[in-house]
Amino acid sequence: MAVKRITVLGAGIMGNGIAQVAASAGYEVTMRSREQRTLDTAIEKIRNSLGRLVKSGKLEEAKADEIASGIKTTTSLEEAVSNTDFVIESIPEVLDLKQQQFVDLDRLCPPHAILATNTSQLSVTDVGAKTSRQDRVIGVHWFNPPPVMKLVEIIRAAQTSDETLQTTLDLCRSFGKETVVCKDTRGFIVNRLLLAQRAEACRMLSEGVASVEEIDRAIELALNHPMGPFKLADFAGLDTATRNLEGMAEAYGDCFRPSPAILELVKEGHLGRKNGHGFYDYSSGEPKPVK
Ligand SMILES: NC(=O)c1ccc[n+]([C@@H]2O[C@H](COP(=O)([O-])OP(=O)(O)OC[C@H]3O[C@@H](n4cnc5c(N)ncnc54)[C@H](O)[C@@H]3O)[C@@H](O)[C@H]2O)c1
């Protein structure tokens, strides 16, 4: 199937990056969120991100402007999808929300459109279970930040057709991404391993084994990870990180259960880099230990 028009649902950390990648690859992109304010912030972030590419000589200024101004934004779901070929849903990691969104998409999208979810760990089959087009439901798990990270994990749901899988693989390759295909199991490949480490790091912190900075430094220097588990959790957003751990604990048991170290931060409204405070303080832009 030829894809020309792509709709991205959600304009948060992931949605704006995915829209940037799709528009940069030459697709007609519409980004939808519930509030125009969120969409305006997302377009500003895309302009800043493209601006960094211009500064480093990787993109011409006129092209950057063409990409950013070509992304349509709307708060109307109907307008966002009435003409679409491929939807990438990137709204919060809550099964009921995603299921309802997929029911609405099923009703509003053209019959040929493929519905993809960027869930981090939910069952893709469950997300699309209430639609009448389960053969055109698939998981596309992106990594943060989407313009930089090379991989998209493709998750084949119970009834995903061969054609849907092939179209999705071709699309991701046309974005310049590498792909791996995975069975629909909670957390897929990457998050089953990554979230196990995150849960254990939070437990070590709650037990007083070492500080946030020492645990991060250990993992960065010993395993050559660019960010330790706490910097990475802050980067992902601690609300999303906690929901992911809770979801994985529901699927695999207590080894994924979020410990007080992360739960208390979220309870106090510290969501990581996105609002300036998490395991680190970002008031100066860079991660600084919390006093
Ligand atoms: N943050 C990461 O590093 C990361 C990585 C891979 C996948 N994901 C997944 O991507 C999805 C989005 O995560 P994010 O980090 O971009 O979240 P986010 O909180 O930054 O953005 C969520 C977006 O959804 C919108 N939204 C909020 N409530 C909504 C509702 N009820 N209905 C429709 N839209 C709503 C928000 O306005 C926002 O535009 C989640 O499923 C998450 O698990 C996140």
The ligand as a MOL file (V3000), in Angstrom:
LIG
                    3D

  0  0  0     0  0            999 V3000
M  V30 BEGIN CTAB
M  V30 COUNTS 44 48 0 0 0
M  V30 BEGIN ATOM
M  V30 1 N 8.6910 9.4320 26.5100 0
M  V30 2 C 9.3640 8.4360 25.9570 0
M  V30 3 O 10.6080 8.3480 26.0710 0
M  V30 4 C 8.6300 7.3950 25.1360 0
M  V30 5 C 9.3690 6.5230 24.3090 0
M  V30 6 C 8.6770 5.5880 23.5120 0
M  V30 7 C 7.3020 5.5130 23.5710 0
M  V30 8 N 6.6060 6.3540 24.4040 0 CHG=1
M  V30 9 C 5.1470 6.2460 24.4150 0
M  V30 10 O 4.6190 7.3050 23.6170 0
M  V30 11 C 3.3130 7.6630 24.1180 0
M  V30 12 C 3.3120 9.1570 24.4200 0
M  V30 13 O 4.3130 9.4280 25.3770 0
M  V30 14 P 4.9710 10.8850 25.5340 0
M  V30 15 O 6.1870 10.6950 26.3750 0
M  V30 16 O 5.0570 11.5590 24.2110 0 CHG=-1
M  V30 17 O 3.8210 11.5790 26.4240 0
M  V30 18 P 3.5520 13.1260 26.6900 0
M  V30 19 O 2.8650 13.1920 27.9940 0
M  V30 20 O 4.7740 13.9380 26.4530 0
M  V30 21 O 2.4970 13.5080 25.5020 0
M  V30 22 C 1.1960 12.9710 25.4250 0
M  V30 23 C 0.3380 13.7380 24.4150 0
M  V30 24 O -1.0130 13.2240 24.4770 0
M  V30 25 C -1.9380 14.2970 24.7030 0
M  V30 26 N -3.0230 13.7750 25.5740 0
M  V30 27 C -3.0800 13.7710 26.9350 0
M  V30 28 N -4.2150 13.1820 27.3510 0
M  V30 29 C -4.8960 12.8100 26.2310 0
M  V30 30 C -6.1380 12.1940 26.0080 0
M  V30 31 N -6.9360 11.8610 27.0300 0
M  V30 32 N -6.5240 11.9510 24.7420 0
M  V30 33 C -5.7370 12.3310 23.7140 0
M  V30 34 N -4.5370 12.9390 23.8520 0
M  V30 35 C -4.1300 13.1810 25.1000 0
M  V30 36 C -1.1200 15.3820 25.4090 0
M  V30 37 O -1.6980 16.6430 25.2270 0
M  V30 38 C 0.2180 15.2390 24.6720 0
M  V30 39 O 0.1330 15.8910 23.4040 0
M  V30 40 C 3.0620 6.7810 25.3480 0
M  V30 41 O 2.3410 5.6500 24.9540 0
M  V30 42 C 4.4800 6.4030 25.7670 0
M  V30 43 O 4.5230 5.2060 26.5230 0
M  V30 44 C 7.2360 7.3030 25.1750 0
M  V30 END ATOM
M  V30 BEGIN BOND
M  V30 1 1 1 2
M  V30 2 2 2 3
M  V30 3 1 2 4
M  V30 4 1 4 5
M  V30 5 2 4 44
M  V30 6 2 5 6
M  V30 7 1 6 7
M  V30 8 2 7 8
M  V30 9 1 8 9
M  V30 10 1 8 44
M  V30 11 1 9 10
M  V30 12 1 9 42
M  V30 13 1 10 11
M  V30 14 1 11 12
M  V30 15 1 11 40
M  V30 16 1 12 13
M  V30 17 1 13 14
M  V30 18 2 14 15
M  V30 19 1 14 16
M  V30 20 1 14 17
M  V30 21 1 17 18
M  V30 22 2 18 19
M  V30 23 1 18 20
M  V30 24 1 18 21
M  V30 25 1 21 22
M  V30 26 1 22 23
M  V30 27 1 23 24
M  V30 28 1 23 38
M  V30 29 1 24 25
M  V30 30 1 25 26
M  V30 31 1 25 36
M  V30 32 1 26 27
M  V30 33 1 26 35
M  V30 34 2 27 28
M  V30 35 1 28 29
M  V30 36 1 29 30
M  V30 37 2 29 35
M  V30 38 1 30 31
M  V30 39 2 30 32
M  V30 40 1 32 33
M  V30 41 2 33 34
M  V30 42 1 34 35
M  V30 43 1 36 37
M  V30 44 1 36 38
M  V30 45 1 38 39
M  V30 46 1 40 41
M  V30 47 1 40 42
M  V30 48 1 42 43
M  V30 END BOND
M  V30 END CTAB
M  END
